[in-house]
Amino acid sequence: MKLLKLCVIALNLFILPIYAQTVQFNIEAVKHDTGKLYVQLFKGEDNYKKGKAYNAAIVRAKAGDVMVTFNDVEPGEYAIRFFHDENDNGSLDTNMFSIPVEGYGFSNNAVINFGPPSYREMAFNVAEAPVSNSSKVNY
């Protein structure tokens, strides 16, 4: 019986990585090399609404396009949001009307209309194949 349990556990260790995928997210049209890009990957609408990221990355800004890769992503529905922290203070700066004054963006190039885009506008699926998505930075 113990041998059977060990075999099942060992088999699961080999099977689980097969289902995990890679998500590549290309951030297009970064204006300059100053600051960092903060990127958050959310699994499911509830986690997005709660601000609970499945994974996150902070990368140095680079003028042009910047590729961010998330490895070992479980199958499911996801959304990405990001901002360019140009002054490197660790937060997205806004004006007195709460409108961002630093670059920002969302998966599927979802746009802001009197508030952030809906989760549905940003959502994409991760299944059996690696996923690529991109967005231009809105300045």
Stockholm file with secondary structure:
# STOCKHOLM 1.0

chainA/1-139         MKLLKLCVIALNLFILPIYAQTVQFNIEAVKHDTGKLYVQLFKGEDNYKKGKAYNAAIVRAKAGDVMVTFNDVEPGEYAIRFFHDENDNGSLDTNMFSIPVEGYGFSNNAVINFGPPSYREMAFNVAEAPVSNSSKVNY
#=GR chainA/1-139 SS CHHHHHHHHHHHHHHHHHHCEEEEEEEEEECCSSSEEEEEEEESHHHHHHTCCSEEEEEECCSEEEEEEEEEECSEEEEEEEEEETTCSSSCCBCTTSCBSSCEEEGGGCCCSSSCCCHHHHCEEECSSCEEEEEECBC
#=GC SS_cons         CHHHHHHHHHHHHHHHHHHCEEEEEEEEEECCSSSEEEEEEEESHHHHHHTCCSEEEEEECCSEEEEEEEEEECSEEEEEEEEEETTCSSSCCBCTTSCBSSCEEEGGGCCCSSSCCCHHHHCEEECSSCEEEEEECBC
//
